[in-house]
Amino acid sequence: MFRRRDEPTPQPEQPAPTERITSVLGTGVIWNGDLSGSGGVRIEGAFEGDIALRGLLVVGETGRVTCEKLRANVVIVAGAVRGDITAEKVEIRATGRVWGNVVTAAFATEEGAFLRGQIRMEDKVDIDVRPAIERPVQPATEDTKESMPDSPQIAES
């Protein structure tokens, strides 16, 4: 009730930062290829290829993912996924549809969610996604300068 003024007031513990979306594949976009890296990605369009992501992956209601392997820390499915999912946490929302096997440590569904496959629960899941290594930018050579359209020519002194 009474506190000495020179005592610091106790600070509440800061919650861990929540995962957030940093990239969006919008509605109407069709992407073929693999996706890897770190951060949060939301897919509202169509994606075909493998996904290896350190972070959050959200497949929105209009999102359609077709892949052999989908690996991420957290996967939330409100659209359709055709492929196997390995994640620390998987949520399938009421509008979500998954055709494939799921390996996870935490699993949640809403009423109306669809899963055709097996769920294997583990104490700990290793998604085996390495941090992305940035590739160094290669300086332009004479061969690449000639092939670049509309590139300004710099006179050497």
N, C-alpha and C positions, 0 to 999 in steps of 0.2 A: 504494500500500500504506500509506504513512504520509502523513498529512495534517495540516497545521497546524490547530489547533483554531479559529482565528478565521476560517477559510475556510468559507463556507456550503456545506452539502451540496447537491449537484445534485438538483433536484426533477424527478421524471418528468413528462413532458408530460401534461396532462389531456386525455383524449379528448373529442371534441365530444359535447355532450349528445345522447343518442339520442331519437328521436321517441317520444312516448308517447301513449296513448289518454287523452283528456279527456272524451269523450262516447260514450255507447253507445245504439244503437237496438236494444232487446232483442228476443228471440224472441217472436213473437206480435204484434208491433207492425207496423201497416201505415201508411206515411207517404206522402202525396201532396203534392208541392211541391218547391221548390228548396232546396238546401243550399249556403250560402256562409259564409266566415269563415276563421278560422285555428285550428289545434289538431289533435288527433288524434281521429278518429271511427271507431268500430267499428260495423258494421251486421250484426246477426244476424237482423233481421226483414225485411220487404219495403219497399223504397223505390222510388218512382217520381217522377222529376223530375231536373233537371240538378244537377250537383255541381261547385262551384268552391271548392276548399279549399287553403289554404296550410298544408300539413302532411301528416300520414299518414292514409290511408283504408284500413281493413281491412274486407273483405267476408268475414265468417266463414262457416263451413261451412253454416249454416242461412240465411245472408243471400242476398237476391235483389234486385238493382238493375236497374231499367229506366230508361235515360236516353238522350237524344240525345248529350249531351256530358258526359264525366266528366273533370275536370281536378283534379289534386292533385300535390304534390311527390313523394310515394311512394304507390303503390297496391299492395296485397297482396290477391289474390283466392283465397279458399278455397271460396267459394260460386259464385253465378252472376251474371254481368254481361251485360246486353244493351245495347250502346251503344259509342260510340267513346271510347277512353281516351287522354288526353294527360298524360304524367307524366315527371318526371326519371328515376324508377326504377319498373319494373313487375315484380312477381313473381306468377306463377300457380302455386299449390300443386297437389299431386296431385289434390285434390278440386275444384279450380277449373275453372270453365267460362266462357269469354268468347266472345260473338258480337258482333264489331265490330272496327274497325281500331284499331291501337295505334301511337302516336307516342311514342318514348322515347329516352333516352340510354343507359339500362342495362336489360337484360331478362334475366330468369331464369325457368326453369320446372322443375318436378319431373316425374319420370316419371308419366304418367297424366294430366297437365294437358291441357286442351282449349282450342283457339283456332280459331275460324272467322272469318278476316279477314286483313288484311295487317298486317305489322309494318314500320314505317319507323323506322330508327335514325338519330338525329341526333347531332352532336357536343355540342350544347347545346339544351335544350328550354326554351322560355319558356311557362309554363303560363298566363300572362296573367291572374293572379288578384290583384286589388288588395287591400290590407289593408282589413278591415271598418271602416266609419266608424260610430261609435256615434251613434244618433239621440238628440237631447235629449228628455227626458221633458217632455211638454206638461202645464202645470198644468191642473187641472180647471176647467172653466167652469160657469156655472149650468146650461147645457143638459146637460152630461155628468153633473153631480151628480144631476140629477133622474132620469136614465136608469140610474144605477148602483143595483142592488138592494142592500138592507140597508146602505146607506152611512150612517154616523152624520151627523146634521145638527149643525153647529156654529153656535151663536148668535153673531152678530157684535155687538160692543159699540160 
